Amino acid sequence: MKKRVGIIGAGVVGTAMGVILSRQGWEVTGVYDLRPESTRFLAQEVGARIGSSPTEVSRSADVVLVTTSDSAIEGVVRGIAKEGGFREGQFVAHMSGALSSDVLWAAREQGAITLSVHPVQSFASVERALQNLPGSVFSIEGDERGFELAAEVVKTLGGEFFFIDKKAKPLYHASACVVSNYLVTLVDFGLQLMEQAGIPRESAYRALSPLIEGTVNNIVNIGIPGALTGPIARGDVATVTRHLDSIREMMPEWLGFYRVVGYHTVDVARAKGTIDEETALTLKNLLGS
């Protein structure tokens, strides 16, 4: 099969995918986005035609990547289908982590092979995406007839992949949100604690950055529970009590958050084997009260 791909949605992921696939020998036949500047940028980067509509892009390609916002995917695909823009044996994929391939039902009804191919990665900009996409791990879900092609796309990106059942996608995506999006919130909480202690935010960030990087490196290299350190890992009830007292007095709106995170950290410490059952129970009673 010729490697002809059309990109519908020239945001961060769509642009990065188009550029990387083009560099690897795929022909990007068409690009469409509601934002003219995004469309022009990607089209110029890959030497592709700017489609007058999503349907025109779909008709030009053997593989269609719908890389719009999650909320737009189903509507875009339904609109293409109404104009007869899909065909038997064509591959149609989206790259959403939260949605399954079921949102591509309108393409499937016209004989297309539908998939979701999602990179377990965070993309803050096109430049970052171009750096981070290669070598990423992807989840693949959908019509098994498309698995070989999806695997080829991932391998083109130098990545790895696993298959996932569509019913599991919400939990899978929640996992990615917790370790990516909520990590940002966790760091922001730490910065706010520093600020409340009288340390300017910029100084706090510089102070905490090596700690953040070191912790992530430990998680990657040692794993969990081995990477856990700190008062809960040591069973230091007195220190945790002082934390709670200070947060209750100075930042009461964050007390529940600290308790929940600490409560579950006790389980990690127990798994590491650095605290006994009695200490774990004491900490849980303290944090759960």
N, C-alpha and C positions, 0 to 999 in steps of 0.2 A: 504494500500500500504506500502511496506517496505520502510524505509527511507534510501535509498541508493543514495548517491550523488557523482558525479565525478567533480573534479575541473580542469578546463583547464585555466591556467594562475595563477602562484603562486607568484603574486606580493603581495603588502601590503593587499589589500582587499581580494583577493582570499585566502591568507594564513590565515588571521583573520577569514574569514567565515568558512574555513575548520576546524580550531581549535575549534571554538565556537560550531559549529554544532556537531562535534565529542564529545565534552564534554557533549552535551545535548542528546546523545544517537543515533545520526545519524551515519551510517556506510559510511565512505569515501572510496569508492571502488577503486579509482584511481586518480592520480595526473599527470599533464603534464605541463611542461614549457620549453621554449627554453634554459633557464639558468639552468644547472644541479644542481648548489648549491641551488637555490631556490626550485627546485623540491625535492631534497633530504631532505631539512629542513622540508618542509611541510609533506612529506611522513613519516618521522620519528616522527613528532609531533602527527600525527593522526593514525599511524600504517597502512598506505595505500600502495598499490602497485604503483610503478612508471610506468606509461604507456609508451609504446614505441612510441605512437603517440596519437594525440587528438582523433582519431577514436577509438582506443582501450579503452580509458577512457570513451568515450560516450557509447560504447556498454556495459560497465560494470554497468551502473548506470540507475536509474529510473529518477533522477533529474540531469541535467547537468548545472553547472554554468560556463559560459564563462567569465572569469574575466581577460581577456587580456587587452591591451591598446585599446582605442576606435577604432583606425584606423585598428586594426587587427581583430576585431570581425567578420565582414562579411566574410573576406577571410578564417578565420579558420573554420567557420560554413559551408561555401561552400565546403571547402576541405573535411570535414567529410561527407557531403552529397554525394559527388562524389564517396566516398567509401562505401556508403550505411550504414553509421554509426548511423543514427537515425531511430526510429521506431514509429509506431502508438501509441499515448497516452503517449509518453515520454514527460517529462517537460524539456524545454530548456530555460534558462534565462541568460540575461546579467545584469550587475550592473552599466551601464553607466548612467550618468545623462543627457547627451546631446542627446543621441540616443534613438530612439523608438525601439520597438520590430520588426519593419519592417526589420531591418538588419539581422534578423534571418530567413528570408524568405526561405532559402534553407532547413532548418530544418522543417519549417511548411509544405513545399511541400511534405515531407516524412511522414507527419501525426503527427509530434510533436506539442505539445502545447507550444507556445512561449510567453515569458514575458520579461519585463524589471522591475527589482526591485532595486531601487536606494536609498541608505541611504543619507539623507540630513546631511552630516557630513564631516569633514575634517580629513584626515589621513596622518600624516607626517611620520609614521613608523608603523611596525607591532605591536610593544608594545602599541603605542597610539591607534591603531585601535582596539586592544583587549580590551582596556579600554573604548573607545568611542562608538563602535558599539552597545553594549548592552544598551537599553534604547533610541536609536536613533529613529527618525521619518523617514519612508520610503515612497517613491512613488511607486505605482504599476500600470503598464500599460500593455496592451496586450490582449491575448485571455482570455475571461471571464471564460472559463472552468478551467483556472489555478489560478483564484483569491483565491480560498479556500486554495490551497497549498501555494501560496505566503503569504497569511495572517498567515498561520501556521508557516512558516519560520520566519516571523517578530516576531510573538509571542514567538517563541523559543528563539529569541534574546532579549526578554523583551522589544520590541519596539512597536511603534504605526505606523499606516499607513493611507494613503489616496490614492484614485484612481485618475488618471490623463489621459486626452485624449492625444493621441500621437501627435496631432498637437500643443499642448501646451508645449511640452517638451523643445523646445529651449528657450522660455521665462522663464520657470520654472528653467532651468539650469542657465540662465543668472542671475536670482535672487540669486541663491546660489553663483555664482561667485562674484557678487557685494558685498555681505555681508561677504564673506570669503576671496577670493583672493584680491579684491580691497581694502579691509580693511587694508591689509598688505601694499599696496601702499600708502594709506592715512597716516598710521603711519610713513612710511618712509619719506613722505613729511614733517610731523611734526618734525621728527628727523633732517632732512636737514635744516629746519628753525632754529632749536636750534643751530646746528653747525655753521650756518651763523652768528648767534648772538654771537659766540665765546665760546659756551659750548661744551666740548668734547662729542662725540657720546655716550660713555658708561655712562657718567653722565646724558646726556639727556634722555637716555633710562630709567635709574633708576628714574629720575624725572617724566617722563611721564607714566610709568607703572601703578602706582596707579590711575592716571586719566583715563587711558584706562579701567582698571578693574572696576572702579567706574561707568563709563559711561555705560559699558555693563551691569553691575548689575542693573542700573537704567532702561535701556531698558527692561530687563527681568522682573523686579518687578513693574515698573511704566507704561511702555509702551511708545508708540509714539503717540502724540507729547509731553507727559508729561516729558519725559527724557531730552528734549532739554534745554540747559542753554547757557549762553554766550552772547556776544554783540548783535547778531542778535535777539536772544530771548528777549533781553531788548530793542531793537530798538536803540541801541547806534551807530548812524550813524558816529559820529566823530571817534570812535575807528576803525570801519571797514574801514574808509577812510585812517587812518594811516597805517593799515595793507596793503592796496592796494599800497600806496605810497612806503612803504619800500620794498615790494616784487617787485614792478616795478623797483626799483633802484638796489636791491641786487640780486634778483633771477627772472629775467624777464621770463625765460622759464617756470616758475610755475604760472605766473599770470593768464593765462587762466583757469588753473585747479582750483585755488582758487575762481575765479569769478563764474565758473559753480556750484561748490559745494555750495558756499554762496548764489547764486541766488535761488537755490532750497530749501535751508535752510529757506529762507524767508517764503515759503509756509508752512513749518512745524511750524514756529513761529506764523504765522497767524492762523493756526489750533489750536494751543495751546491757543490762545486768549491773548497773552501778548503784541502784537503790534496791532495798528489800521491800517486801510486800507491806510491812508495817509503815515504813516511811512513805511509800506510795499512797497508802490509805490516808495518812495524815495530810499529805499535800492535796489530795483530791477533796478531802473534807474542807480544807482551808480555801481552796480555789472554787469549790462548788457552792460555798455558803453565801 
